[in-house]
Amino acid sequence: MTVTPLSPGPRHYDARGLICPLPVLKARKILAGMAQGEVLEIICDDPVARIDLPHFCAEAGHEHLGLVEEDGAQRHRIRHG
């Protein structure tokens, strides 16, 4: 999904079925193409992602806005830093 200036909102990526380290690698690649301040919402079902994604954000200078667990998956929100 492409975010346009007229409808700001998060970009979405469904990483369900991917295991470590793929959710982080996908997030890194998507964030590299985003502008500072844009938000990525990534859905994962790998239990390790709840540790890896916040750690990646801290190391890469992005802001992990939190995660919500629903339907056996985690919905992470990341603001490009």
N, C-alpha and C positions, 0 to 999 in steps of 0.2 A: 504494500500500500504506500503510495506517495502522498506526503503531506503537502498541501498547498497553503499559501499564505492566507487564503480566505477561510480555511477550515483547519486551524491548528489543532493538533492532537497527536497522540503517540503513533509511532510506526509499530506494526505487529509482526512477530515471527513465531511460528509454532515449531518448537524444537522437541516436541514429544517423540519418544522413540530413539532419540540421540543420547549416547552415554558419554561420560567424561572422556576427553576434554572437549567434545564437539559443541555443547551449548556455549561454552566460553569462546571458542574459536568463531562460531557463527556470530555471536554478539559483537566480538571485536571487529569482524569484517563489516557488519552492518553499521556500527557506530563510526567506523572510519569514513563512511560516505555520508554522514549526517553533519549538520551544522551544530555548533556549540549551543547548548540549551534545549535542543530537541530531545524528545523522550522516546525510548524504545521500550516496548512491552514484549517480553519474551516468555513463552509458556514452555515449561520443562516438566518431565516426569522422572528425571534422574535424581535420586535422593541427594547425591553429592553436589548438585547444582546449588542447593541452598547455602552451601559453604563456598563453592568456587566462584559464583557470580559476584557476591559482595566483596570477596577478596580481590578478584580481578578489577572491580571498580575502584577499590582503594589504591591499588597499585598503578592503574592507568589514569587516574585523575577524573574518573566519572563519579557521579553521585548515585548510589543505589538507594532508590526511594522507598524500597520495601518490597515485601512479597506477600501474596495472599495464597493460601492453599485452598483449592476447590476441585472437586471431582477427581481426586487422586493426582492432581498436577499442581505446580507452583506457577504463579503469575508474578514475574519480576518486572519492576519498572526501573529504568535506568535513564538518568539525564546525562547527556553528553557533556563532558567537562572540558 
